[in-house]
Amino acid sequence: MIDLVNFLKWCTILNGSLLVFWTLCILAVPDLVYRTQSRFLPLSRETYNVAMYAFLGAFKILFLFLNAVPFIVLLILAD
């Protein structure tokens, strides 16, 4: 049980950091991110914004249900 708690702790830390980094990139430098991504996948700016926010929302939900909640539950059960 300790190994699983440790595994979920690091998954939560790494995925949470990725989520924060991705959100900050989209909020702080959206034009740079759009120009970089449009080289690989030519989309209109409106379509790109919808896709980014949809992927960000999906990642946030998956992060919560697959990393954060199981980690918190195991911490509660370990006591």
Protein Blocks (a to p, Z undefined) as FASTA:
>chain_A
ZZmmmmmmmmmmmmmmmmmmmmmmmmmmmmlmmmmmmmmmccdfklmmmmmmmmmmmmmm
mmmmmmmmmmmmmmmmmZZ
